[in-house]
């Protein structure tokens, strides 16, 4: 029974793990183990069959027949499996041999591929080179036919043919190819030859353009002889040219394209020189044709505008030349591509307008009226409203730069305006002879107002502020040099360069202060009154107020030559001082006594502020002196003098305030002036009070008299109440 169960389990194992031909090599090894086990089982089974079998009862024979049949079947299958296993072993051996051979073949194949890869790449490169050889050689072979044709070309009309354009294209392609393949043999030699061909073609095109322009000029010049009508002249000067522009443009475009598209810029300068020669020939011919028209126009304007103002003369010329420049631009764009010759075109326009510059300069140098010069600057300023890098500027002057063409006109007018402004200052401010009536405005003679109204600059300035009646009257009451200076600065403001205006304004402020000071000193010599000091202060305040509106940089750098040392040297030389100082050489004395260049920085704002402070101080001192009188000069009769001081304060301060209201309209300034007078008055009285107190303590002054003096605080309250009531009454 044990053997039966073992055989049964073995049979089950064999049945569930039957090998197939498609198993892997590892499975074959497992079958070998199984085969060994089967052999062992077979040997044991044979031993069982050969061993003596005990007789069993016949009744058991039928019981083991099924087992014996199964065992017989198992043996048959074991035999079959043995055959299969042997076959699998053979196949496994064959597969192992095939794998080994395949490995050797793969190694050999890789070695072959590695050794032949470089050969394949070289072969591919050679095939590509062979395929492109004809194309490459075409760039070199094109040279000889082009050279032969260019050598035998004599007709200028050759450049208009399609074959010429085809040769140009071949030259461009060959030059581009040689630039990209500098490693080719003789590439540099061929490049130089193709460059010569390119320049030869460009010269041929330039020769055709020049010849066409000369022919056209001869026709137009001959047609213009004896023509006086403006319409006919325009038709010949422009319509005749436009009719020939198409043929000309096709050739000039080819030449311009060569100037713009040549690679690396190696040939750009040579081609551009040829193109500029064509532009120069065109400009020269147009100048010859236009000069008679320009001279005729200028002579006509000189005749018709001989009695008119400079402004109208400039305006008429601006209209003519603006239209002329625009017509020339419209014409040249039909002859040349505009991109390359834009700068040259605007330079030519500038030269074309030089007769205008000369004629206008002559008229400007004869103009003496500042108002006319200012109006001329305003007329020309429309070309200079925008910065050169702004979009508005590019939109306005992208093609014709009229601002550059008319810039000399503006400069001439501005220079003349600056000169005449300086002369105006010299005549009407520096050389003004002040009088008492001219300085004390409120007593001015009626004839003075008439004189000021006849001054164009002052009249224009007063008219510009006529909407403010109070300000007009206040300006009319100013000292004449102040009024004229403010009117001049107002008129030329933003008419000249800001630095020049600042420098001019600085000198005007300085000259006004000097003139005011001279007039004030003149009045003081005859009578030193409150009105004169208030008038002086008023003019300084008005000058400061008006000048502040111009945003002037007051600091001014001045440079001048000081000859004072030279004067001393000459005096020393005349008196024999050199012999006395024999130890010093003549050269040293000459160096020390020579003229010196002095650089000085003057601040007109500081000068004006200092003058205002001095004027306020002088006014304050004069009022305080008038109020105090002799009330604090001595210590006698203190009570009576104290009463007199109070009466003076109550009588004089209202009168001073009334005069201030008449001269100084600004309430805040009046308040500060009254406050300064009060402070000075209280300071003087406090010093007097302290002195009397010390003498009373020493017994020099009676204590009863001292006790009658007004306390300082009481005096302060009195003045404060009086000042407040004055301002309230005035309000």
C-alpha positions as CSV (number, residue, x, y, z in Angstrom):
1,X,0.0,0.0,0.0
2,X,2.8,2.5,0.6
3,X,4.2,1.9,-2.8
4,X,0.8,2.4,-4.4
5,X,0.4,5.8,-2.8
6,X,3.9,6.9,-3.9
7,X,3.3,5.8,-7.4
8,X,0.0,7.6,-7.4
9,X,1.5,10.9,-6.2
10,X,4.3,10.6,-8.8
11,X,1.9,10.0,-11.6
12,X,-0.1,13.1,-10.5
13,X,3.1,15.1,-10.6
14,X,4.0,13.9,-14.0
15,X,0.5,14.5,-15.3
16,X,0.5,18.1,-14.1
17,X,4.0,19.0,-15.2
18,X,4.1,17.5,-18.7
19,X,7.0,19.2,-20.7
20,X,6.4,20.8,-24.1
21,X,8.7,21.6,-26.9
22,X,8.3,25.3,-26.4
23,X,9.7,25.3,-22.8
24,X,12.8,27.3,-22.2
25,X,16.3,25.9,-21.4
26,X,15.7,26.2,-17.7
27,X,12.6,24.0,-18.0
28,X,14.7,21.4,-19.9
29,X,17.0,21.2,-16.9
30,X,14.0,20.6,-14.7
31,X,12.9,17.7,-17.0
32,X,16.3,16.1,-16.6
33,X,15.7,16.0,-12.8
34,X,12.3,14.5,-13.4
35,X,13.8,11.9,-15.8
36,X,16.3,10.8,-13.1
37,X,13.4,10.5,-10.7
38,X,11.4,8.4,-13.2
39,X,14.4,6.1,-13.8
40,X,14.7,5.5,-10.0
41,X,10.9,4.7,-9.9
42,X,11.3,2.3,-12.9
43,X,14.1,0.4,-11.2
44,X,12.2,0.1,-8.1
45,X,9.1,-1.2,-10.0
46,X,11.3,-3.8,-11.8
47,X,12.5,-5.0,-8.4
48,X,9.0,-5.4,-7.3
49,X,8.1,-7.4,-10.4
50,X,11.1,-9.7,-10.1
51,X,10.7,-10.3,-6.4
52,X,8.8,-13.5,-5.4
53,X,5.2,-12.9,-5.0
54,X,3.4,-14.6,-2.4
55,X,0.4,-16.3,-3.4
56,X,-2.6,-14.5,-2.5
57,X,-6.0,-15.6,-2.5
58,X,-7.7,-15.5,-5.9
59,X,-10.2,-13.3,-4.5
60,X,-7.6,-10.5,-4.5
61,X,-6.6,-10.8,-8.2
62,X,-9.5,-8.7,-9.4
63,X,-8.8,-6.1,-6.8
64,X,-5.2,-5.3,-8.2
65,X,-6.0,-5.5,-11.9
66,X,-6.9,-1.8,-12.1
67,X,-3.7,-0.8,-10.4
68,X,-1.7,-3.0,-12.7
69,X,-3.3,-1.4,-15.7
70,X,-2.5,2.1,-14.4
71,X,1.0,1.1,-13.7
72,X,1.4,-0.3,-17.2
73,X,0.1,2.9,-18.7
74,X,2.4,4.9,-16.5
75,X,5.4,2.9,-17.7
76,X,4.3,3.6,-21.3
77,X,4.1,7.3,-20.7
78,X,7.4,7.3,-18.9
79,X,9.0,5.8,-22.0
80,X,7.3,8.4,-24.2
81,X,8.5,11.2,-21.9
82,X,12.0,9.9,-22.0
83,X,12.0,10.2,-25.7
84,X,10.6,13.7,-25.5
85,X,13.3,14.6,-23.0
86,X,16.0,13.3,-25.2
87,X,14.7,15.2,-28.2
88,X,14.5,18.4,-26.1
89,X,18.1,17.9,-25.0
90,X,19.1,17.7,-28.6
91,X,17.2,20.8,-29.5
92,X,18.6,22.6,-26.5
93,X,22.1,21.8,-27.6
94,X,21.3,23.0,-31.1
95,X,19.9,26.2,-29.7
96,X,22.9,26.8,-27.6
97,X,25.1,26.4,-30.7
98,X,22.9,28.7,-32.7
99,X,23.0,31.4,-30.0
100,X,26.8,31.2,-29.8
101,X,27.0,31.5,-33.6
102,X,24.6,34.4,-33.5
103,X,26.7,36.2,-30.9
104,X,29.8,35.8,-33.0
105,X,27.9,37.1,-36.1
106,X,26.6,40.1,-34.1
107,X,30.1,41.0,-32.9
108,X,31.5,40.7,-36.4
109,X,28.5,42.8,-37.8
110,X,29.2,45.6,-35.3
111,X,32.8,45.7,-36.1
112,X,31.9,45.8,-39.8
113,X,29.4,48.6,-39.4
114,X,31.9,50.6,-37.3
115,X,34.6,50.2,-39.9
116,X,32.3,51.1,-42.8
117,X,30.4,54.0,-41.1
118,X,33.1,56.6,-41.8
119,X,33.4,55.3,-45.4
120,X,29.6,55.7,-45.7
121,X,29.7,59.3,-44.4
122,X,32.5,60.1,-46.8
123,X,30.6,58.5,-49.6
124,X,27.5,60.6,-48.7
125,X,29.5,63.8,-48.6
126,X,31.1,63.0,-52.0
127,X,27.7,62.3,-53.4
128,X,26.4,65.6,-52.1
129,X,29.4,67.4,-53.4
130,X,29.0,65.7,-56.7
131,X,25.4,66.7,-56.8
132,X,26.2,70.4,-56.0
133,X,29.4,70.6,-58.1
134,X,27.6,71.9,-61.1
135,X,25.8,74.5,-59.0
136,X,29.1,75.6,-57.4
137,X,31.0,75.7,-60.6
138,X,28.2,77.9,-62.1
139,X,29.2,80.7,-59.7
140,X,32.8,80.6,-61.0
141,X,32.0,79.9,-64.6
142,X,29.8,83.0,-64.8
143,X,32.8,85.3,-64.5
144,X,34.3,85.0,-68.0
145,X,31.0,85.6,-69.9
146,X,30.3,88.6,-67.7
147,X,33.8,90.1,-68.1
148,X,33.6,89.7,-71.9
149,X,30.2,91.4,-72.1
150,X,31.1,94.2,-69.8
151,X,34.4,94.7,-71.7
152,X,32.6,95.2,-75.1
153,X,29.6,97.2,-73.7
154,X,29.7,100.7,-75.0
155,X,26.1,101.8,-75.3
156,X,24.6,103.5,-72.2
157,X,21.2,102.0,-72.9
158,X,22.6,98.6,-72.1
159,X,21.7,99.1,-68.4
160,X,18.0,99.1,-69.3
161,X,18.0,95.6,-70.8
162,X,16.9,92.5,-69.0
163,X,20.1,90.7,-69.8
164,X,22.0,93.4,-67.8
165,X,19.8,92.9,-64.8
166,X,20.4,89.2,-65.1
167,X,24.1,89.7,-65.1
168,X,23.8,91.9,-62.0
169,X,21.8,89.2,-60.3
170,X,24.6,86.6,-61.1
171,X,27.3,89.0,-59.8
172,X,25.3,89.4,-56.6
173,X,24.8,85.7,-56.2
174,X,28.5,84.9,-56.9
175,X,29.7,87.6,-54.4
176,X,27.3,86.2,-51.7
177,X,28.5,82.6,-52.4
178,X,32.2,83.6,-52.2
179,X,31.5,85.4,-48.9
180,X,30.1,82.2,-47.5
181,X,32.8,79.9,-48.8
182,X,36.0,81.7,-48.2
183,X,37.8,78.3,-47.8
184,X,37.5,77.5,-51.5
185,X,40.6,77.7,-53.6
186,X,41.1,81.1,-55.3
187,X,37.9,82.4,-53.6
188,X,39.5,85.7,-52.8
189,X,40.8,86.1,-56.4
190,X,37.4,85.5,-57.8
191,X,35.8,87.8,-55.2
192,X,38.0,90.7,-56.3
193,X,37.1,90.1,-60.0
194,X,33.4,89.9,-59.3
195,X,33.7,93.1,-57.2
196,X,35.3,94.8,-60.2
197,X,32.4,93.6,-62.3
198,X,30.0,95.0,-59.8
199,X,31.6,98.4,-59.7
200,X,31.8,98.3,-63.5
201,X,28.1,97.7,-63.7
202,X,27.4,100.5,-61.1
203,X,29.5,102.9,-63.1
204,X,27.6,102.0,-66.3
205,X,24.3,102.7,-64.5
206,X,25.7,106.0,-63.1
207,X,26.9,107.0,-66.5
208,X,23.5,106.4,-68.0
209,X,21.8,108.4,-65.2
210,X,24.2,111.3,-65.6
211,X,23.8,111.3,-69.4
212,X,20.0,111.2,-69.0
213,X,20.1,114.2,-66.6
214,X,22.4,116.2,-68.8
215,X,20.2,115.6,-71.8
216,X,17.1,116.5,-69.9
217,X,18.7,119.6,-68.6
218,X,19.6,120.8,-72.1
219,X,16.1,120.3,-73.2
220,X,14.5,122.1,-70.3
221,X,17.1,125.0,-70.2
222,X,16.5,125.6,-73.9
223,X,12.7,125.6,-73.4
224,X,13.0,128.0,-70.5
225,X,14.7,130.7,-72.6
226,X,12.4,133.7,-72.9
227,X,9.7,132.1,-70.7
228,X,8.4,134.6,-68.1
229,X,5.0,133.1,-67.1
230,X,5.2,131.2,-63.8
231,X,2.8,128.4,-64.9
232,X,4.9,127.6,-67.9
233,X,8.1,127.6,-65.9
234,X,6.6,125.2,-63.4
235,X,5.4,122.9,-66.2
236,X,8.9,122.8,-67.7
237,X,10.7,122.5,-64.4
238,X,8.5,119.7,-63.0
239,X,6.2,118.1,-65.6
240,X,9.0,117.7,-68.1
241,X,11.1,116.0,-65.5
242,X,8.3,113.8,-64.3
243,X,7.7,112.5,-67.8
244,X,11.3,111.0,-67.8
245,X,11.3,109.8,-64.3
246,X,10.1,106.2,-64.9
247,X,13.1,105.1,-67.0
248,X,15.4,106.9,-64.7
249,X,13.9,105.4,-61.5
250,X,14.3,101.8,-62.7
251,X,18.0,102.2,-63.1
252,X,18.6,104.3,-60.0
253,X,16.6,101.7,-58.0
254,X,19.0,98.9,-59.1
255,X,22.0,101.1,-58.1
256,X,20.4,102.0,-54.7
257,X,19.6,98.3,-54.1
258,X,23.3,97.4,-54.6
259,X,24.2,100.1,-52.0
260,X,21.8,98.7,-49.5
261,X,21.9,94.9,-50.0
262,X,25.6,94.2,-50.4
263,X,26.5,91.8,-47.7
264,X,29.0,92.5,-44.9
265,X,29.3,96.1,-46.0
266,X,32.5,95.4,-47.9
267,X,31.3,97.1,-51.0
268,X,28.9,99.6,-49.5
269,X,31.3,102.5,-49.4
270,X,32.3,102.1,-53.1
271,X,28.8,101.8,-54.3
272,X,27.6,104.6,-52.1
273,X,30.2,106.9,-53.6
274,X,28.9,106.2,-57.1
275,X,25.3,106.7,-56.0
276,X,26.3,110.0,-54.3
277,X,27.8,111.2,-57.5
278,X,24.5,110.6,-59.2
279,X,22.7,112.6,-56.5
280,X,25.3,115.3,-56.8
281,X,24.7,115.6,-60.6
282,X,21.0,115.7,-60.0
283,X,21.3,118.4,-57.4
284,X,23.6,120.4,-59.5
285,X,21.2,120.3,-62.5
286,X,18.2,121.2,-60.4
287,X,20.1,124.1,-58.8
288,X,21.0,125.5,-62.2
289,X,17.4,125.4,-63.3
290,X,16.0,126.8,-60.0
291,X,18.5,129.6,-59.4
292,X,16.9,132.0,-61.9
293,X,13.4,131.3,-60.5
294,X,14.7,131.9,-56.9
295,X,16.5,135.2,-57.8
296,X,13.4,136.4,-59.6
297,X,11.2,135.6,-56.6
298,X,13.6,137.3,-54.2
299,X,13.9,140.4,-56.4
300,X,10.1,140.6,-56.8
301,X,9.6,140.3,-53.0
302,X,12.3,142.9,-52.3
303,X,10.5,145.3,-54.7
304,X,6.9,144.6,-53.5
305,X,7.8,144.4,-49.8
306,X,10.4,147.2,-49.7
307,X,8.1,149.3,-47.5
308,X,6.6,146.5,-45.6
309,X,7.7,145.1,-42.3
310,X,10.3,142.4,-41.7
311,X,7.5,140.0,-40.6
312,X,5.6,140.1,-43.9
313,X,8.9,139.8,-45.9
314,X,9.8,136.6,-43.9
315,X,6.3,135.2,-44.2
316,X,6.2,135.6,-48.0
317,X,9.6,134.0,-48.4
318,X,8.6,131.1,-46.0
319,X,5.5,130.4,-48.1
320,X,7.5,130.3,-51.4
321,X,10.4,128.2,-50.1
322,X,8.2,125.8,-48.2
323,X,6.3,125.1,-51.4
324,X,9.5,124.9,-53.3
325,X,11.1,122.3,-50.9
326,X,7.9,120.2,-51.0
327,X,7.8,120.2,-54.8
328,X,11.5,119.2,-55.0
329,X,10.8,116.3,-52.6
330,X,7.9,115.1,-54.6
331,X,10.1,115.2,-57.7
332,X,13.1,113.5,-56.3
333,X,11.1,110.6,-55.0
334,X,10.2,109.8,-58.6
335,X,13.9,109.8,-59.6
336,X,15.6,108.0,-56.7
337,X,14.6,105.7,-53.9
338,X,14.4,108.1,-50.9
339,X,15.9,106.0,-48.2
340,X,19.6,106.4,-49.2
341,X,19.6,110.0,-50.3
342,X,17.4,111.6,-47.6
343,X,20.3,113.2,-45.7
344,X,21.9,114.5,-48.9
345,X,18.6,115.9,-50.2
346,X,18.0,118.0,-47.0
347,X,21.6,119.3,-47.2
348,X,21.0,120.3,-50.8
349,X,17.8,122.1,-49.8
350,X,19.8,124.0,-47.2
351,X,22.3,125.1,-49.8
352,X,19.4,126.0,-52.2
353,X,18.0,128.3,-49.6
354,X,21.2,130.2,-48.9
355,X,20.1,133.2,-51.0
356,X,17.1,133.5,-48.8
357,X,19.4,133.4,-45.7
358,X,21.5,136.2,-47.1
359,X,18.5,138.4,-48.1
360,X,16.7,138.0,-44.8
361,X,20.0,138.6,-42.9
362,X,20.3,142.0,-44.7
363,X,16.8,143.0,-43.7
364,X,17.3,141.7,-40.1
365,X,20.4,143.8,-39.6
366,X,18.5,146.9,-40.7
367,X,15.7,146.2,-38.2
368,X,15.8,148.1,-34.9
369,X,12.3,147.5,-33.5
370,X,12.3,144.9,-30.8
371,X,8.6,144.2,-31.3
372,X,9.1,143.4,-35.0
373,X,12.0,141.1,-34.2
374,X,9.9,139.3,-31.5
375,X,7.0,138.9,-34.1
376,X,9.6,137.4,-36.5
377,X,10.8,134.9,-33.9
378,X,7.2,133.9,-33.2
379,X,6.6,133.4,-37.0
380,X,9.6,131.1,-37.3
381,X,9.0,129.3,-34.0
382,X,6.3,127.1,-35.6
383,X,9.0,124.9,-37.0
384,X,10.6,124.3,-33.6
385,X,7.6,123.3,-31.4
386,X,8.7,119.7,-30.9
387,X,11.8,117.9,-29.8
388,X,13.7,116.1,-32.5
389,X,13.3,112.6,-31.0
390,X,9.5,113.1,-30.5
391,X,6.8,111.4,-32.6
392,X,5.3,114.7,-33.5
393,X,8.6,115.9,-35.0
394,X,9.0,112.8,-37.1
395,X,5.5,113.2,-38.4
396,X,6.1,116.8,-39.4
397,X,9.7,116.7,-40.7
398,X,10.3,113.0,-41.6
399,X,10.8,113.9,-45.3
400,X,11.6,117.6,-45.7
401,X,13.4,119.1,-42.6
402,X,12.2,122.6,-42.9
403,X,13.4,123.3,-39.4
404,X,17.0,122.8,-40.5
405,X,16.5,124.8,-43.7
406,X,15.1,127.8,-41.9
407,X,17.3,127.6,-38.8
408,X,19.7,130.3,-39.9
409,X,16.8,132.7,-40.3
410,X,15.8,132.1,-36.7
411,X,19.3,132.4,-35.4
412,X,19.9,135.7,-37.2
413,X,16.6,137.2,-35.9
414,X,17.4,136.0,-32.3
415,X,20.9,137.4,-32.4
416,X,19.6,140.7,-33.6
417,X,16.8,140.6,-31.0
418,X,19.4,140.1,-28.2
419,X,21.5,143.0,-29.5
420,X,18.5,145.3,-29.8
421,X,17.3,144.2,-26.3
422,X,20.7,145.1,-24.9
423,X,20.6,148.5,-26.7
424,X,17.1,149.0,-25.3
425,X,18.4,148.3,-21.8
426,X,21.3,150.6,-22.4
427,X,19.2,153.4,-23.7
428,X,16.1,153.2,-21.6
429,X,17.4,151.8,-18.3
430,X,21.1,152.4,-17.9
431,X,21.2,155.8,-19.4
432,X,17.9,157.0,-18.0
433,X,18.2,160.3,-16.2
434,X,16.0,160.1,-13.2
435,X,14.1,163.1,-11.9
436,X,12.1,163.7,-8.8
437,X,8.8,163.6,-10.7
438,X,9.8,160.4,-12.4
439,X,10.6,158.6,-9.1
440,X,7.7,159.8,-6.9
441,X,5.1,158.3,-9.1
442,X,2.1,159.9,-7.5
443,X,3.3,163.3,-8.6
444,X,4.2,162.4,-12.1
445,X,3.6,164.8,-14.8
446,X,0.9,163.9,-17.4
447,X,3.4,164.2,-20.2
448,X,5.4,161.2,-18.8
449,X,2.4,158.9,-19.2
450,X,2.1,160.0,-22.8
451,X,5.8,159.2,-23.4
452,X,5.4,155.7,-21.9
453,X,2.3,155.0,-24.0
454,X,4.2,155.9,-27.1
455,X,6.8,153.1,-26.3
456,X,5.7,150.1,-28.3
457,X,7.1,147.5,-25.8
458,X,5.5,149.1,-22.8
459,X,2.3,149.7,-24.6
460,X,2.1,146.1,-25.8
461,X,2.8,144.9,-22.3
462,X,0.2,147.1,-20.7
463,X,-2.3,146.0,-23.3
464,X,-1.5,142.3,-22.5
465,X,-2.5,142.9,-18.9
466,X,-5.5,145.2,-19.6
467,X,-7.9,142.6,-18.3
468,X,-6.6,143.4,-14.8
469,X,-7.3,147.1,-14.3
470,X,-5.7,147.3,-10.8
471,X,-2.5,145.7,-12.1
472,X,-2.4,148.0,-15.1
473,X,-2.6,151.1,-12.9
474,X,-0.1,149.7,-10.5
475,X,2.4,149.1,-13.3
476,X,1.8,152.6,-14.7
477,X,2.7,154.0,-11.4
478,X,6.1,152.3,-11.4
479,X,9.5,153.9,-12.0
480,X,10.0,154.1,-15.8
481,X,13.1,151.8,-16.0
482,X,11.3,149.2,-13.9
483,X,8.2,149.3,-16.2
484,X,10.4,149.2,-19.3
485,X,12.5,146.3,-18.0
486,X,9.5,144.2,-17.0
487,X,7.9,144.9,-20.4
488,X,11.0,143.9,-22.2
489,X,11.5,140.7,-20.3
490,X,7.8,139.9,-20.8
491,X,8.2,140.4,-24.6
492,X,11.3,138.4,-25.2
493,X,10.5,135.6,-22.8
494,X,10.9,132.3,-24.6
495,X,12.0,134.1,-27.7
496,X,15.7,133.2,-27.1
497,X,17.7,130.5,-25.6
498,X,16.9,130.1,-21.9
499,X,20.5,130.6,-20.8
500,X,20.8,133.8,-22.8
501,X,17.5,135.0,-21.4
502,X,18.7,134.3,-17.9
503,X,21.9,136.2,-18.4
504,X,20.0,139.1,-20.0
505,X,17.4,139.1,-17.2
506,X,20.2,139.1,-14.6
507,X,21.8,142.3,-16.1
508,X,18.4,143.9,-16.4
509,X,17.6,143.3,-12.7
510,X,21.0,144.6,-11.8
511,X,20.6,147.7,-14.0
512,X,17.1,148.4,-12.6
513,X,18.4,148.3,-9.0
514,X,21.3,150.6,-9.9
515,X,18.9,153.1,-11.6
516,X,16.4,152.9,-8.7
517,X,19.2,153.5,-6.2
518,X,20.5,156.5,-8.2
519,X,17.0,158.0,-8.4
520,X,16.4,157.5,-4.7
521,X,19.7,159.1,-3.8
522,X,18.9,162.0,-6.0
523,X,15.6,162.5,-4.2
524,X,17.2,162.2,-0.8
525,X,19.6,164.9,-1.6
526,X,16.7,167.4,-1.9
527,X,14.3,166.0,0.6
528,X,14.2,162.7,2.5
529,X,10.4,162.1,2.8
530,X,8.3,159.1,3.6
531,X,6.9,159.1,0.1
532,X,10.3,158.7,-1.5
533,X,11.1,155.7,0.7
534,X,7.8,154.1,0.0
535,X,8.1,154.7,-3.7
536,X,11.6,153.1,-3.6
537,X,10.3,150.1,-1.7
538,X,7.3,149.7,-4.0
539,X,9.4,149.6,-7.1
540,X,11.7,147.0,-5.6
541,X,8.7,144.9,-4.6
542,X,7.2,145.2,-8.1
543,X,10.5,144.2,-9.7
544,X,10.7,141.1,-7.6
545,X,7.1,140.2,-8.2
546,X,7.3,140.5,-12.0
547,X,10.7,138.9,-12.4
548,X,9.7,135.8,-10.4
549,X,7.1,134.9,-13.0
550,X,9.9,134.3,-15.6
551,X,11.6,131.4,-13.6
552,X,15.0,133.0,-14.1
553,X,18.2,131.3,-12.9
554,X,19.6,134.4,-11.2
555,X,23.2,133.3,-10.8
556,X,25.3,134.6,-13.7
557,X,28.9,133.9,-14.5
558,X,30.8,137.0,-15.6
559,X,34.3,137.1,-17.1
560,X,36.1,140.4,-17.7
561,X,39.7,141.8,-17.9
562,X,41.0,143.8,-15.0
563,X,43.6,146.4,-16.0
564,X,44.1,147.9,-12.6
565,X,47.4,146.1,-12.2
566,X,48.6,147.5,-15.5
567,X,47.7,151.0,-14.4
568,X,49.8,150.7,-11.2
569,X,52.7,149.3,-13.3
570,X,52.6,152.2,-15.6
571,X,52.5,154.7,-12.7
572,X,55.4,152.9,-11.1
573,X,57.3,153.0,-14.4
574,X,56.6,156.7,-14.8
575,X,57.8,157.5,-11.3
576,X,61.0,155.5,-11.6
577,X,59.8,152.8,-9.2
578,X,61.7,150.1,-11.1
579,X,65.1,151.5,-10.2
580,X,64.0,151.6,-6.6
581,X,63.1,147.9,-6.7
582,X,66.2,146.8,-8.6
583,X,66.0,143.3,-7.1
584,X,62.9,142.7,-9.1
585,X,63.2,142.1,-12.8
586,X,61.2,144.0,-15.4
587,X,59.6,140.7,-16.5
588,X,58.4,139.9,-13.0
589,X,56.9,143.4,-12.7
590,X,55.3,143.0,-16.1
591,X,53.7,139.7,-15.1
592,X,52.5,141.1,-11.8
593,X,51.1,144.3,-13.3
594,X,49.6,142.8,-16.4
595,X,45.9,142.6,-17.1
596,X,44.1,139.7,-15.3
597,X,41.1,137.7,-16.5
598,X,38.5,137.8,-13.6
599,X,35.8,135.3,-13.3
600,X,33.0,136.4,-11.1
601,X,29.6,134.8,-10.1
602,X,26.9,137.3,-9.4
603,X,23.5,136.5,-7.9
604,X,20.9,139.0,-8.9
605,X,18.4,137.4,-6.5
606,X,20.7,138.0,-3.6
607,X,21.3,141.6,-4.8
608,X,17.5,142.3,-5.0
609,X,16.9,140.7,-1.6
610,X,19.6,142.7,0.0
611,X,18.3,145.9,-1.5
612,X,14.8,145.2,-0.2
613,X,16.2,144.6,3.3
614,X,18.1,147.9,3.2
615,X,15.0,149.7,1.9
616,X,12.8,148.2,4.7
617,X,15.4,149.0,7.3
618,X,15.8,152.6,6.0
619,X,12.0,153.0,6.0
620,X,11.6,151.6,9.5
621,X,14.4,153.8,10.8
622,X,13.0,156.9,9.3
623,X,9.5,156.3,10.7
624,X,10.7,155.4,14.2
625,X,12.9,158.5,14.2
626,X,9.9,160.6,13.2
627,X,7.7,159.0,15.9
628,X,10.2,159.3,18.7
629,X,11.4,162.8,17.8
630,X,13.2,164.2,20.9
631,X,11.1,162.3,23.3
632,X,13.9,160.0,24.4
633,X,16.9,162.3,23.7
634,X,17.1,163.6,27.3
635,X,15.8,162.8,30.7
636,X,14.3,166.2,31.5
637,X,10.6,166.7,31.8
638,X,9.9,163.0,31.4
639,X,6.2,163.3,31.9
640,X,5.6,165.9,29.1
641,X,7.8,163.9,26.7
642,X,6.0,160.7,27.5
643,X,2.7,162.4,26.7
644,X,4.2,163.7,23.5
645,X,5.4,160.2,22.5
646,X,1.9,158.8,22.9
647,X,0.5,161.6,20.9
648,X,3.1,161.0,18.1
649,X,2.3,157.4,18.0
650,X,-1.5,158.0,17.7
651,X,-0.9,160.7,15.0
652,X,2.0,159.5,12.9
653,X,1.3,155.8,12.7
654,X,-2.1,156.2,11.0
655,X,-0.6,158.7,8.6
656,X,2.2,156.3,7.8
657,X,-0.3,153.5,7.3
658,X,-2.3,155.6,5.0
659,X,0.7,156.3,2.8
660,X,1.6,152.6,2.9
661,X,-1.9,151.7,1.6
662,X,-1.4,154.1,-1.2
663,X,2.0,152.7,-2.3
664,X,1.9,149.0,-1.1
665,X,-1.3,147.1,-2.1
666,X,-0.3,143.8,-0.5
667,X,-1.9,143.6,3.0
668,X,0.6,141.0,4.2
669,X,3.6,143.2,3.3
670,X,2.0,146.2,5.0
671,X,1.5,144.0,8.1
672,X,5.1,143.1,8.1
673,X,6.2,146.7,7.7
674,X,4.0,147.9,10.6
675,X,5.3,145.0,12.7
676,X,8.9,146.0,11.8
677,X,8.2,149.6,12.8
678,X,6.6,148.5,16.0
679,X,9.5,146.2,16.9
680,X,12.1,149.0,16.3
681,X,10.0,151.5,18.2
682,X,9.6,149.2,21.2
683,X,13.2,148.3,21.2
684,X,14.3,152.0,21.2
685,X,11.8,152.9,24.0
686,X,12.8,149.8,26.1
687,X,16.4,150.9,26.0
688,X,15.4,154.4,27.0
689,X,13.2,153.0,29.8
690,X,16.0,150.8,31.2
691,X,18.4,153.7,31.2
692,X,16.0,155.9,33.1
693,X,15.3,153.1,35.6
694,X,19.1,152.7,36.3
695,X,19.4,156.5,36.8
696,X,16.4,156.5,39.1
697,X,17.9,153.7,41.1
698,X,21.1,155.8,41.4
699,X,19.2,158.9,42.4
700,X,19.9,160.8,39.3
701,X,16.3,160.9,38.3
702,X,13.3,161.4,40.6
703,X,11.4,158.3,41.4
704,X,8.2,160.2,41.0
705,X,9.1,161.2,37.5
706,X,10.1,157.7,36.7
707,X,6.8,156.3,37.9
708,X,5.0,158.5,35.4
709,X,6.7,156.8,32.4
710,X,4.6,154.4,30.4
711,X,5.5,150.8,30.9
712,X,7.0,149.0,27.9
713,X,4.2,146.4,27.9
714,X,1.6,149.2,27.9
715,X,3.3,150.8,25.0
716,X,3.3,147.5,23.1
717,X,-0.4,147.1,23.7
718,X,-1.1,150.6,22.6
719,X,0.8,150.1,19.3
720,X,-0.8,146.7,18.7
721,X,-4.3,148.0,19.3
722,X,-3.6,150.9,17.0
723,X,-2.2,148.7,14.2
724,X,-5.2,146.3,14.5
725,X,-7.7,149.2,14.3
726,X,-5.9,150.6,11.2
727,X,-6.1,147.4,9.3
728,X,-9.7,146.8,10.3
729,X,-10.6,150.3,9.2
730,X,-8.8,149.8,5.9
731,X,-10.6,146.5,5.3
